[in-house]
Amino acid sequence: MDKKQTVIQVKNVKKYYGDVKALDGIDLRVDKGTIYGLLGPNGAGKTTLVRVLATLIEPDSGEVTVNGVDVKHHPTKIRRMIGLAGQFAAVDDFLTGRETLMMVARLYHVPKKEAKKRTDELLRRLSLSDAADRPAKTYSGGMRRRLDLGASLVGKPEVLFLDEPTTGLDPRTRQELWHLIRELVDEGRTLLLTTQYLEEADALCDYISIIDRGKVVKQGTTNELKSSLGRDVVEVKVEDKNQDETLKIMSSVAKCDTIVDDITKSISVRAAKGADMLVKIVTQLEKAGIKPKDLSVHRPSLDDVFLAVTGNKSTSSSKLNKRGEK
């Protein structure tokens, strides 16, 4: 088997903001023609790493290369080979979709005739041809996202950084963007994707690194990450008034720590034989006069891995922390 070509290499990268360790010795490698996912709770360092890779900020120490080119010492060369779509669509409300893409093409010094050709191709591909001559302020959120992605593609980048590209989109629009992302990779591009949606990472990513507090705490393919837990997940949901008693019962029966989902309030434990464990827990709950609202046993999911290694549940919201980083 041919050895895979490394496109992005990050070695022991650190970036501090005063006492805050945004990146605290990050290591990762991204192979050509793959989608590499970065997961992590708010403030984990995902966006800081993307900014370093995109030459927007310099790391305090460590080595970062894209296609063998040092990001810190050759930023101009790096910018010619990458595209970036940030967390929020960077679209001028008063320019039309066509004008936006033409402007970006000219900033890349693309000849006018070629710029027009690329603009027309991207508008068609992004399903924006019918709205091409309307001001962007009339676009829906999904249309603005697609236009922003189109702007990052005008320069025909070899490497694309997508920082939470589907945040705030409805499920149908998100699926459409997923389809486009897969097409880009099929054409030979390499993508680094940050996301708050675990199902998005599960569906798209060839390899994933979970980052927490500026460090990589777990990495692997989705199957490898799920298999790493090795046991079934037993989940129980009860009335709020019975939460504390249920926690004690489940900890006692399972003889291990319980995990509480801050969003759904469900309580979970991991067990080698999930069905047997569930029966034991239900028996003890009945003795305590507690009637569960919901019960389930399932194989570990990416969500369970995330929760196990970070202690946080990934959410659909995108809230900035105090320093404005993700």
N, C-alpha and C positions, 0 to 999 in steps of 0.2 A: 504494500500500500504506500502511495506517495505521502511524503511528509507534508503536513499542512503548512501553508505559508502564514507566518505571523504578521498581522497588519498593525495592531496596536499593542504596545508593550509598556506596562506601568510597573516600575520597580521602587518599592519603599518610598512612595511619595507622601510628603507631609506638607500640610498647610495649616498654619495656626493664625487665629485672630485673637491676639492677647492670650488669655488663658484658655480660650476655646480651641480644641483640637478638631478642626473641620475634617482634616485628613490626617490619619495617624499611622502612617506606614502601609499604604495601600499597594497591593501587588495584584496584577491581573494581566491576562494575555488574550487577545481577540484574534481568531483565525479568519483568513480571507473568505468571503462569501457566506458569512454566518450572521445571525442576529444574537447579540450578546446582551443579556438583560441585567440591569442594576436595580435591585429591590432594597428597600429600607424604609424605616419610619421617617417622619418629618425631622429634619435636622441631622440625618445620618451622614450626609456628605455627598450625596449623589450629584446634585447640581454643581457643587464645588468642583468635583472631579470632571464633569463635563466642561466646565469653564476652563479648567487647566488644559484639557485636551484640545479645546477649540482656540487656545492662545489668548483667551480673554483675561486670564490672570496667570501669574507665574507661581509655581510651587516654591515652598521654602527650601525643600531639598528633595532628592530622589531623581529618577530618570524616567522620562516620558518620550516615546518615539511613535511616529506614525509612518508606516512604510519605511522604517529605518532612519527617518529624519528626526532629529532632536527638536522637540516642540519649543523649548526655551531659547535655543540658539538660532533657529531658522523659522521663526513664526510666519514670515511672508510665504515661504515655500509650502508650509503646512496649509495655509489658508487657500492655496490654489487647488488642493486635493481634497478638501473637506466641505461638507455642507452642514448647517446647523438649523434646526427648528426648535425654538425654545418653548418654555412652558406656556407662554401666552403669544397668540398670533400677532406678530409684528407687522401689522398692515396699516397703511395710511388710509383713513376713512374717505378721503376726497379723491384718491386715485382710483381709476377703474382697475379691474383685474388685469386687463391687457397692459395698461400703463405700468402697473406694479412690476410685472415680469419683464417688460421691456427695459425699465429703469435698472433693475438688478442685472440684467444681461449686459447693459452698457457699462455698469460699474465693474463688471468682470472683463471689460474691454472686448466683448464679443462683437464682431463686425455687424453693422446694422442689418444686413440681409439675413445673416445667420441668426441674429437675435430675434428677428421676426419669425423665422422658421421654428426656433426652439419655443418661443412664446405660444405659437399656434398649436404645436404638438402637446405642450404641457396643459394648455387650456382644455384641449380635447381629452387628454388622458385623465385629467382631474374632474371631468364632467362640469366644466365651468364655461364652455363655449357660449352657451345661451346667455350667460350673465357677464360675458367678457367686457362689455362696454358700459356696464353699470358701476357706479361708485361703490367701493367696498363697504361703505356704511350701510348699504342696503342688503348686504350678505348676511346669511344666518351664521351661527357659530361654527357649524360644520363646514360651510363654504369658506369662511375665513381661515379655518385650520388648513383646508386643502390648498388655498392660495399661498399660505405661509410655507407649506411644504413645497409647493411649486417653486417658490423663490429660492429655497435651499437647493433645488435641483437644476436651476438654470445653468450653473457652471459645470454641470455633469461631473459631480464629485465622485471619487472612488470610495470615500468613507463618509458616512452620514451619521450625525449625532441627533437623536430625537429625545428631547427632554420632556417626558410626560405628554406625548403628542395628542392623546385622546381625552385628556381631562376635561370634564364638563360636556362631553358629547353624548347624545342619546345612543342607545344600543345599536340601532341600524347604521348610523353614521360611523360609529366605532368599527363595526364589521367591515364597512366599505374601506375605511382607512387601513384596517388589517390586511385586506386583500391587496391594496396598493403596496404596502410594506413588503409583503411576500413577493410581489412582482419585481420590486427593486432588487431584492436579494437574488432572485432567479436570474437577473441580468448580470450578476457578478459583483454587485456592491456589497460592502460590509457595513453593518448597522450596529451602533451601540444605543440601546434603548433604556431609558429610565421610566418607570411606571409605578403608579400606586395601585394598579389593578392586577391582582394575582392571576385572575383568569386570562388576562392579556399576556402576561409572561408565560403562563402555561401553554397558551395557544401558539405563541410566536417564537419564543426564544430557544435557540439551540443549546445555550449554556447560560447559567445564571450565577451571579455573585450577590449574596445578601450582605449589605453594609449596615453597620450599627455603630454609632459614636466614632465614626471616622475609620473604622476597621472592617475588613472582610471577615465575617464571622462564619460563613458557610458558602460553599460553591460547588457546582456540579451541574449535570443535566437535570431536567425536571424529574426524571425517573430516579436518578441517583439521590436527589434531595429527598424525595418521598420515601424511598427505601431506607434512608438513613435512620428514620424513626423506628422502623422495624416492627411496630406493634399497632394493633387496632386502636382507634380512638372512640371512647365511649363518652357521649354527651348527654347531659341532663339539664332540663330547664324547669325551674319551679317558680312559684310566686315569690316576690321580693321578700316577704316576711319570713319565708323559709330558707332563704339563701344561706345564711350563716350555718344553720343546723345541717343543711345538705352538704356544705363544704366539709364539715367535720365528719359526717358519715362516709362520704366518698373517699376522703383521705384515709380514714380508718380501714375501710374495706380494701382499697387498692394498695395501701401501704406505700404510697408515693404522693408527690405533690400534685395538687389540682391546678388547673388553669382556668381563669375566668375571662370570658370574652367581654370586653368593656362595652361592646356595641349591642350584642344580642343577650347578654347576661347569662348565657349558657355556661355550664361548668363541665369541664372535660378532664378525663384521665386516660392514660395509655395503658394497654394491657395486651399480653400475648394472646389471650383468648377473650376477645371482646364480648361475645355473646354470654359466656359464663359470668364475666364480671358484671355485665348489665343485670343479670338475674339476681346476683348477690346484692347489688346496690338497691334494686327495686324492693327486694325483700326487707332490707333494713329501713328503707324510706316508709314502707307500709307500717312497720312496727312503730315508727315515730309519728305516724298519722299524717305523713306528707304525700300528697298526690301530685306527681310530676305533670307539668304542662306539655312536655315533649321529651321523647327519648330517641336516641339513635346510636348505631354502631357503624363505623365506616373505616375503610382503609385510609392511611394518612394522605392528606392533600397538601398542595403547596402552601395553602393557608395554615395548615397545622405546623408545617416546617417553620414558616415565618414566625408564628406565634411562639414556637418552642425556642428559637434561637435569639429572638429579640425581646420577647415578653410583651410585644405589641401586636395589635391586629391592624393589618393594612386597611386603610379607609379610602373611600371614594373622594373625600374632600381633600383640598390642597391648602393647608393652613401654613402660613409662614411662621417661623419661630422668631425669636427676638432679634436675631442678626440678619433675618431676611433670607436665610438659606434653607435648602431642602436637604 
